[in-house]
Amino acid sequence: MPKITIAIDGYSSTGKSTVARQLAEWLEYVYVDSGAMYRAVTLYALRNNLVSYSEFKKEELIDSLEEIRLEFRKNKDGKAEMYLNGENVEKEIRTLEVSEFVSIIATVPEVRRKLVKLQHAMGEGKGVVMDGRDIGTVVFPNADLKIFMNASADVRARRRYEELSQRGDQITFEEVFNNVTERDHIDTNRKDSPLKKADDAIEIDNSETNIEDQFHTILQLAKDRIAGRVKRS
């Protein structure tokens, strides 16, 4: 059975990672959470005092990129987790603090070039599901299936707020909502690889769709593309 490349892009907290992970598991493909990679670089910047609410030492971050090693390792349950310089940082990169700075870090062209190069290597040979902001437009512009996920800012903020609250994070809904809308603005307006729907991407608004229905919709799209490859081969 031929394998395809699947690119899933969209706004923050639209469930991209959830459905991408489900899809990769069902198809037995490689799953790559590109957002985790940008979050890991952001965590590095925070830990080394390269970014804060008052300052962004962009040139120092650029000079430090060679020191940043990123890799995904599977845990005992088979889930891929993010490692930064040999340390499991999967939990640390999901905090609101990292969320508040990740879009700023992602505007740096040198950061994007480093991570896109890694993402290309991870997707060699097809059989990959990758989610992020520019997968269908920059990383894999020739992907066999492109999905663009959307939902209202209020719905996305409420999902994120519930997720963080269940983890025990002390935050308010207003803080999360402001973070979501600010990230939307930065992601869609940055000069280098802005978030936008690829011309040939299928848009899915999941404001009122449950996870199971969404998964089956996208899985069927993937099956159709795979079947099309079989007919052409």
C-alpha positions as CSV (number, residue, x, y, z in Angstrom):
1,M,0.0,0.0,0.0
2,P,1.5,3.4,-1.0
3,K,2.1,5.9,1.7
4,I,1.3,9.6,1.5
5,T,2.3,12.8,3.2
6,I,-0.4,14.6,5.3
7,A,0.0,18.2,6.3
8,I,-2.3,19.6,9.0
9,D,-2.2,23.4,9.6
10,G,-4.4,25.8,11.5
11,Y,-4.8,28.1,14.4
12,S,-3.7,27.4,17.9
13,S,-6.0,25.1,20.0
14,T,-7.9,23.7,17.1
15,G,-6.9,20.2,18.0
16,K,-4.3,19.7,15.2
17,S,-2.0,17.6,17.3
18,T,-4.8,15.4,18.6
19,V,-6.2,14.5,15.2
20,A,-2.7,14.2,13.7
21,R,-1.6,11.8,16.4
22,Q,-4.8,9.8,16.0
23,L,-4.4,9.6,12.2
24,A,-0.7,8.6,12.4
25,E,-1.5,5.9,14.8
26,W,-4.3,4.5,12.7
27,L,-2.3,4.6,9.5
28,E,0.9,3.5,11.3
29,Y,2.7,6.6,10.0
30,V,5.3,8.8,11.6
31,Y,3.7,11.7,13.6
32,V,5.6,15.0,13.9
33,D,4.3,17.8,16.1
34,S,6.2,20.8,14.6
35,G,4.7,23.1,17.2
36,A,6.5,21.2,20.0
37,M,9.7,22.0,18.2
38,Y,9.1,25.7,18.3
39,R,8.0,25.4,21.9
40,A,11.2,23.7,22.8
41,V,13.3,26.5,21.3
42,T,11.1,29.0,23.2
43,L,11.7,27.1,26.4
44,Y,15.5,27.2,25.7
45,A,15.2,31.0,25.2
46,L,13.3,31.5,28.4
47,R,15.7,29.3,30.4
48,N,18.6,31.3,29.1
49,N,17.0,34.7,29.6
50,L,16.9,35.5,25.9
51,V,13.2,36.5,25.9
52,S,11.0,38.1,28.4
53,Y,8.1,40.6,28.6
54,S,10.5,43.5,28.4
55,E,13.3,42.2,26.1
56,F,14.0,39.8,23.2
57,K,17.7,39.1,22.6
58,K,17.1,37.8,19.0
59,E,20.7,37.9,17.9
60,E,21.9,35.9,20.9
61,L,19.2,33.3,20.2
62,I,20.4,33.1,16.6
63,D,23.9,32.6,17.8
64,S,22.7,29.8,20.2
65,L,20.9,27.8,17.6
66,E,23.7,25.4,17.0
67,E,23.6,24.5,20.7
68,I,19.9,23.4,20.5
69,R,19.3,19.7,19.8
70,L,15.8,18.6,19.3
71,E,14.4,15.0,19.0
72,F,11.2,13.1,19.5
73,R,11.4,9.9,21.6
74,K,8.5,7.5,22.2
75,N,7.5,6.9,25.8
76,K,6.3,3.5,27.2
77,D,2.8,4.2,25.8
78,G,4.2,4.8,22.3
79,K,3.6,8.6,22.4
80,A,6.3,10.8,20.9
81,E,7.6,13.3,23.4
82,M,9.9,16.3,22.9
83,Y,13.5,16.2,24.1
84,L,15.6,19.3,24.3
85,N,19.3,18.6,24.5
86,G,18.6,15.2,25.9
87,E,16.0,16.3,28.4
88,N,12.3,15.4,28.3
89,V,10.6,18.8,28.2
90,E,7.1,17.6,27.0
91,K,5.4,19.0,30.1
92,E,7.4,22.2,30.4
93,I,6.7,23.2,26.8
94,R,2.9,23.1,27.3
95,T,2.7,25.9,29.8
96,L,1.0,29.2,29.2
97,E,4.4,31.0,29.7
98,V,5.8,29.2,26.7
99,S,2.6,29.8,24.8
100,E,3.0,33.5,25.4
101,F,6.4,33.7,23.7
102,V,6.3,30.9,21.1
103,S,4.8,33.0,18.3
104,I,7.5,35.6,18.8
105,I,10.2,33.0,18.6
106,A,8.6,31.6,15.5
107,T,9.0,34.9,13.7
108,V,12.8,34.5,13.6
109,P,13.8,33.3,10.0
110,E,16.9,31.5,11.3
111,V,14.8,29.5,13.8
112,R,12.3,28.6,11.1
113,R,15.1,27.5,8.7
114,K,16.6,25.3,11.3
115,L,13.3,23.6,12.2
116,V,12.1,23.3,8.6
117,K,15.3,21.5,7.7
118,L,14.7,19.0,10.6
119,Q,11.1,18.6,9.6
120,H,12.1,17.8,6.0
121,A,14.4,15.1,7.3
122,M,11.7,13.6,9.5
123,G,9.3,13.5,6.5
124,E,11.5,11.8,4.0
125,G,10.0,8.8,2.3
126,K,6.4,9.8,3.0
127,G,4.2,8.0,5.5
128,V,4.2,11.0,7.8
129,V,1.5,13.2,9.4
130,M,2.8,16.6,10.4
131,D,0.9,19.4,12.0
132,G,1.8,23.1,12.5
133,R,1.4,26.5,10.9
134,D,3.2,26.3,7.6
135,I,3.4,22.6,6.8
136,G,1.2,22.7,3.7
137,T,2.6,26.0,2.5
138,V,6.3,25.8,3.2
139,V,7.5,22.5,4.7
140,F,5.6,20.1,2.4
141,P,4.0,22.2,-0.3
142,N,3.5,19.0,-2.4
143,A,1.8,17.1,0.4
144,D,-0.8,14.6,-0.8
145,L,-3.4,15.8,1.7
146,K,-3.6,19.2,3.2
147,I,-6.0,20.0,6.0
148,F,-6.5,23.5,7.5
149,M,-8.2,23.6,10.9
150,N,-10.2,26.5,12.3
151,A,-12.6,27.3,15.1
152,S,-13.8,30.5,16.8
153,A,-11.3,32.2,19.2
154,D,-13.8,31.8,22.1
155,V,-14.1,28.1,21.6
156,R,-10.3,27.6,21.2
157,A,-9.6,29.6,24.3
158,R,-12.2,27.7,26.3
159,R,-10.6,24.4,25.2
160,R,-7.1,25.6,26.2
161,Y,-8.3,27.0,29.5
162,E,-9.9,23.7,30.5
163,E,-6.8,21.8,29.5
164,L,-4.5,24.0,31.6
165,S,-6.9,24.1,34.5
166,Q,-7.1,20.3,34.6
167,R,-3.3,20.2,34.7
168,G,-3.5,22.4,37.8
169,D,-2.2,25.7,36.2
170,Q,-3.4,28.8,38.0
171,I,-4.7,30.9,35.1
172,T,-7.8,32.8,34.1
173,F,-9.9,32.4,31.0
174,E,-9.2,36.0,30.1
175,E,-5.5,35.3,30.1
176,V,-5.9,32.3,27.8
177,F,-8.3,34.2,25.5
178,N,-5.8,37.1,25.2
179,N,-3.0,34.6,24.5
180,V,-5.0,32.9,21.7
181,T,-5.9,36.1,20.0
182,E,-2.4,37.6,20.2
183,R,-0.9,34.4,18.8
184,D,-3.4,34.5,15.9
185,H,-2.3,38.1,15.1
186,I,1.4,37.3,15.3
187,D,1.1,34.0,13.4
188,T,-0.9,35.5,10.5
189,N,1.1,38.7,10.2
190,R,4.7,37.6,10.4
191,K,6.8,38.2,7.3
192,D,8.4,34.7,7.2
193,S,6.0,31.8,6.5
194,P,2.8,33.3,8.0
195,L,-0.1,31.1,8.9
196,K,-2.4,30.8,6.0
197,K,-4.5,28.2,4.2
198,A,-2.8,26.6,1.3
199,D,-4.8,27.0,-1.9
200,D,-5.4,23.2,-2.2
201,A,-6.1,22.6,1.5
202,I,-9.4,21.4,2.8
203,E,-10.7,23.6,5.6
204,I,-12.4,22.1,8.6
205,D,-14.1,24.3,11.2
206,N,-14.5,22.2,14.3
207,S,-16.2,24.8,16.5
208,E,-19.1,22.5,16.9
209,T,-17.5,19.1,16.0
210,N,-16.5,16.5,18.5
211,I,-13.1,14.8,18.3
212,E,-14.4,11.4,17.1
213,D,-16.4,12.8,14.2
214,Q,-13.5,15.1,13.2
215,F,-11.1,12.2,13.2
216,H,-13.3,10.0,11.0
217,T,-13.9,12.8,8.5
218,I,-10.1,13.4,8.1
219,L,-9.4,9.6,8.1
220,Q,-11.8,9.2,5.2
221,L,-10.0,12.0,3.3
222,A,-6.7,10.2,3.9
223,K,-8.1,6.9,2.7
224,D,-9.4,8.5,-0.5
225,R,-6.0,10.0,-1.3
226,I,-4.3,6.7,-0.6
227,A,-6.8,4.9,-2.9
228,G,-6.1,7.5,-5.6
229,R,-2.4,6.8,-5.3
230,V,-3.1,3.0,-5.7
231,K,-5.1,3.7,-8.9
232,R,-2.3,5.8,-10.4
233,S,0.4,3.3,-9.6
